[in-house]
Amino acid sequence: MKIEKIPRILIGASGSGSGKTTVVCAILQALLNRGMDIASFKCGPDYIDPMFHKEALGLESRNLDLFFNDKATVNYLLAKNSQRADLAVIEGVMGYYDGVAGKSYEASSYDLARNTKTPAVMVIDCKGKSVSVLAEIKGFKELEKDSGIKAVILNRISPMIYEEIKELIEKSLAIQVLGYMPVLKECSMESRHLGLVTAQEIGNLREILETLGTQAEQSIDLAQLIKLAQTAPDISFTAPNITCGDKVRIGVAKDKAFCFYYPDNLELLSEMGAEICYFSPLEDSKLPENLQGIYLGGGYPELYLKKLEANASMRHSVKEALKAGMPCMAECGGFMYLHEAVRDKLNVPYKMVGAIEGESYYADKLVRFGYIHMEAEKESLLCQEGMFLKGHEFHYWDSTNAGDCFHAQKPLRKKNWKCVIGNADLYAGYPHIHFYSNIKAAERFVDRCRMKKIRI
């Protein structure tokens, strides 16, 4: 067992739309402006905020998820990815106590703060409120004795009444008020389109982030926030047993259409001996040379259907590789890409790889979403029959051929369904997987690529 001293803070909120992301970005930018080395994390399975932190702030943000991973693994990933940081900042998810299935604490911000012993700061939305925020703060702080809530930041409050409200809160509730953020209409980070960051948008984002960072420096007590983070106790963890074998080249699709990857997944594959070779289904004419496996992640293929169809040589290259038996893992957007066609919102079909029979089509609603337990009913690239995975789905496109390799069950709910097309060389389906939920699945993927020795 190892022990690490990691100053850390979790920033939560009473619910989505409270301005949590804006406040977190303001704090991160202000700390970066001070020259600090920051580790950034997101509670839950979301790809968007970590992507945004990386693209806009230059931070390699990671996910910490107590549904996917047990306490020991979460502590390991927190420690592993914070080793060289001066401070770790964890952005919460939804409301502070909102967890699995919308009716439990499991995998909530509170659950993460409690299990990692991280001091929590609540962002309180003060729009349309004054003294009433005391009741809100009191309720969150006292709902559970171990709430971990040590301080608050008041968002969207007038500087004219801030000091008065601050005095009331600290006098009545014995909790620190670390500052405030005023209404900055031009700087809202909540309504960006799916977190998509293009090169053209970066310039504007830099201006927004600098404005937010400057404001945080002026109206948030960063020194006290850092001091609070330093009160976090040491983290104890045991590193998992990861076996590294001979080098194996795995091609990973990475561009605007395919960008949803957990960095910890890719690093785990590397630690097992994988040489990650990035390629673009949008821009490259064919797969990289001498590949032994393919990983097609999720993303936004529906936004680039014309360009994906036009790149016929890449589609042919992928199809031929799979026909030859090259192991392939495809999640959500990657799964869509392997179909014969994907239909857009107007029901216009666009040719895709054609390695999987059927079409992916727009369902005009959120089809299946949330966490799932997955039991393998047939052998696939990742699992033997009877093995278990934990997954997450969130998509508006469905498929005429979603697969029946796994039985998916929503936790704490009755809803279940079949999913994933699989065989010894293929895992292709809508569920996203975090490899640390079952490291043996990652081992099977890498070992199969190594064993097949197919090089296209």
N, C-alpha and C positions, 0 to 999 in steps of 0.2 A: 504493500500500500504506500502511496505517495501523498505528500501534503504540500499544497501550494498556497501562498498568500496572494490573493487576487482582490484588489479593491474593485468593488462592483456595485451597481445600482440597477434597479428595475423600475422603469417608468410605465405606470398603468393609467387607467382612466375608468370613469363610470360606465362608459359605453363607446361604441364606434361613433365617429363624428364629433368627438369632444375636442379634437385638435391635437391628439396625442402625437401623431406623426410629425406635424409641424413643430411642436415643442421639442421632440426628440432631435429632429434635424437641426433646429436652432442650437441646441446644446452641443450636439456633435460638432457642428461647424465652429462654435465658440471655443471648444476644447482643442480642436485642431489648430485654430488660429493661435492658441497659446503654445503650440509646438508639442503637444502631448501625443503619445502613441496610444491610440484608442482601439479596443476590440469591440466590435459591434455584433449584437445578436438580436434575433427575432423569436419571440415565443410563438410556438405553433408551426404549422406546415407551410405557411405562406412563402411563395417565391418572390413576391413583388417587392416588398420592403427591402429584403437583402439585396436584390438586384439594384434597386434604386440607390441604396447606400453605397454600393460599389461604383455604379456609373456616375453618380452625382458628387459623392464625397470621397471616392477613392478608397473606401473601406471594404475589406473582404469580409462581408457580414455572413453570419452562420445562423442556422436554426437550432433551437433548443426545444424539444418536444417530448412531453411526458406521456403521450399516447404511443408514439413510435418507440420510445426508449425508456428503460427503467431509470431509477434515480442514479444508480452507479454509473450508467453510460452517459447520462446527461452531465453529471459532475465531471466525468472524464473529458467529454467534448468541450465543456466550458473551460476547464483547466488547460487542455491541449491548445486551444485556440486563443488563449489569453496570456500565454507564457511570457511574451515580450512586451506586453501592454502595460501602460501606466494605470489604466482604468478600463473596466469593461462596462458597457452600457447595453442593457437589455430592453428592447421595446416590447411591451405587453401586447395582448391580443384581445379584441372586443372589450367587454366590461371585465373588471378585475376578477370577478368570481365566475365568469362564464366559461364552462368547460364542455366536455364531451356530451353530445346529444342535446345540449341546451338545458340539461337538468342535473348536472353534476359539477363538482369542482375539478374533476380530473382533467389534466392538461391545461388548466386555466392559468392566467398570470399569477394568481394567488398560489396555486399548486406549485408553480415553478419557483416563486420567491420562497415559499416554505421549504421546499426540498433542497434548494441550493443555499438556504440561509442568506438570501440577498435582501438588503434593505429596499423597501419599495417607496416610491414617490408617486403620488396621485396627481394627475392633471385634472383640474376641476374646471369645467366649462361654466363661466359666470354670465354668459349672455342671458339677459332678461332676469337676472337674479342679483340679490345683494346678501342680506342676512340669512336667507334660506340656504345658502351654501353650507352653513354650519351643520344643518341637519343632514345634508348629503355626506359631508366629511365624517361626521359622528357615526352615521350608519355603516359606512364602509369600514371605518377603523375598528368598530366594536362588534361587527357581525360575528367575527371569529376572534378568539383571544390571541391567536398567533397570526393575526392578519399580516404582520410584518410592515404595515404602513407607518412610516416614520416622518413623512413630510408631505407637503402639497405644493403645487405650483398652480397659480390661478391664471386661467387662459381667457382671453377675450373680455378683459375687465378694463374699465377706464382708469388711467393713472390717477385721476382726481379722487377716486374713492378707495383705491387700493390700500393705502396705509391704514385707513379706518377699518376696513374689512380684515386686514391682516391682524390688527390689534385684537379684534373681537375673536378671531379664530384661535390665536395663540393663548389668549386669556381664558377662553371658555373650554378649549379642547386639549390644551397641553400638547400641541403638535406644532412642528416647525412649518413656517411658510417661507419657502425658499425664493419667492419672487413671483413675477407675473409676465405674461406676454399680452400686449394690447392687440386690438383688432388691426391686422395688416392685410387688407383685402387682396392686395397684389401679390401676397406671399403664401397663400393657402396651398398646402401640399396634398389636400385630401381628394381633389377631383381630377387628378391626372388620369389619362386614359390607360387603364390597366397597368400603370407603372411603366409604360413603354417610353424609353428614353432614346431619342435619336441624336445624332451629332448636331443637327440644327437646333435642337432644344437645349443642348448642354450650355450654350452661351447664356441664355436667359435664366436657366437654372442656377448658374454660377452667381448671377446678380442677385437672385432671390435668396440663395443660401448665404451669401455675404451679408445681405440685409438682415436676415434672421440671426446670423451669428453676432452681428454688431448689436442688435436689440437684446439678445440674450446676455451679452457682456454687460449691458447697461442695466437690465431689469431683473436678472436672475443672479442670486448669490452663488456663483460657481465655486468659490472657495469653500463655502459651507456644504455644497453638494459633494465636492471632492472629499471633504472631511467625513461626511456621512458614509460615502462609499468605502472609506478606509476602516470603518468600524465592522465591516463584514468579516466574519470568522474565516479561518483557513479552510480550504476545501480538501477533503480526503477522497482519494479515488484509486482505483486499480485499473491499469491499462489492460484492455482485452488482448487475448492471444491472437495475433495476426500472423499467418504463415506466408512467407514470400518465396515464390518459386522462380523458375526461369522467366526471362523477359518475354512479354507477349504484346503485340501491337494491336490496340483497340481504337478504332476510329470513332470519334464523338462528334456528332453534328452540332455545330455552334455558329449561329448567326441570328438575325432578327426574327426568323421564323421558328428557330429551335434554340431556346435559351433557358429553359427551366431545368436546372440541375442543382442538387444539393452539393456544394463544394466538398462536404465530408464524404459523399459517395465517391466522387472522382478521386479524392485523396486516398480513400481506402483501397480502391482498385490499384492505384499506383503503389501503395505499400505492399500489395500482394504480388507485384511484379509487372503490372500493366504499364506500358508506354502509351500515354494518351496522345492520339494524333487527331487534332481538330480539322474538320473540313466543313464546307458550306454547301448544303443542297441548293442554295440560291445562286451562288457565284461560281463554284468549282464545276469543272466539266465531268469529273469522275472521282471515285474514291481514292484516297491516298494509296501509294504503292505498298505492297507486302503486308496488308492488314490480315489479322487473324480473327477479328471480331468487330461488331458494330454496335454502338449505343446511340439510339435516336431518342432524345429527350422531348419533353413537352415544349409548348411555346405558343406561337401565333401563326400556324400555317394558313389559317383561314383568311389572314390579311394579305397573303402573298401567293394566292392560288395561281394567278396568271403566270407569275415568274417561275413558280415551281413546275408548272406544266410545260412552260417554254424550255426549261432545262432538261430536255429529253435524254441527253447523254448521261447525266447524273442519275436520272430515274432508271435508265437501262443498266448502269453500273451497279446500282444497289440491287436491282432485281436479279441480275446474273450472279452476284455474290451469294444471295440467299438461295438461289437455285442450286448452287454448287455446295450448299450446306454450311456456309459461314454462320457461326452463332450470332444472333442478333437480339438485342433487348430494345423494345420500343414502347415508350410511355405516352399516352394521351396524344399530343400533337404528332409525335413520331409514329404512333399507331395509325393515325389518320393518313399520314403520308404513305404508308405501305398499302393502303386500299387501292382498288382499281380506279376509284374516282372520289373526289370530295365535291359536294354541292355547296354553293354559296347561299347567302340569305335569299337570293332570288330564284333558287333551285336550279341554277346553271351548273352543269357538271364540268369539272376540270380533271384531266387525266393525272393520275399519280403513279406510284411505282408498279402497282398491280401484283405484288407478291401475296396479297391477301384478297380473297374473293369478296365482292360486295362494295358498298359505298358508304361514306360518311356524309351525314346530311345535317342541316341546321334544324334544331328541334323547337326553336322559338321560346325556349324556357330553360332554366337550369335543370338538367336531366337527372343526374345523380351527383350528390355532393356530400362532403364530410368524410370523417374517418370510417374505415371498414376493417374488420377482421377477415382474412382470406385463408381458406383451407384448400389446399391442392387436391382436386379430385382426379387429376391425371398428371402424369409426369410432364415437366416443362424444363426449359433451360435453367430456371432458378430453383425449382423444387421437385423433390420426389413426391409421389402420391402420399397424402397425409401430413405433409409439412405445412407450416403456418407462416404467413406474412402479415404485416400490417400495412395498409395502404390509405390513400386519400384520393378522392375524386372531386372535380369541380369543372364542369364543362357544359356548354350549350349545344355542342354537336353530338349526335348519336351515330350508331352504325347499324347497318342491316346484318352485320355479322360480328357481334361484340364478343363472341367466344363463350366456351363453357368449361374451361380448364380449372377454374377456381369457383368456389362458392363464397360469395361476399355477404357479410352480415354486418349491418350497422350496430354499433354498440349501444346497449340500453334501448334499442328499438326493435320492432318486429320485422322491419323491411329487410329483404335480402334478395339477391339476384345472382345469376351466373355471369362470369366475365373472363376475359383473357383467352387469346388463341395461343396455344403452346405445344411444343414438342421438345425433343432433346436439344434442339438447336435454336429454339425461339421462345421468347416471352414477348407478347404483343397485346396490349390492352389499355384501357383508359386509366386504371389505377396508377398513381405515382407511388414509388417505393423508397423508403429510407433504409439503406443497407444495414445500418446498425440495429435495426429491429430484428434482423436475423442475418448475422455475418456469414452463415453457411451459404446463403443465396448468392452473395458476392463471390464466395469461393467457387461455387459451382460454375458461375459465369466465366470467371477467369480460367479455371481448370479446363472447361470445355473448349474455350478458345485455344488454349495451349495444346490440348490433345488433338484437335482436328487438324491443325497445321495447314489450314487452307490459306493460300496467299493468292489473291486476285491481282 
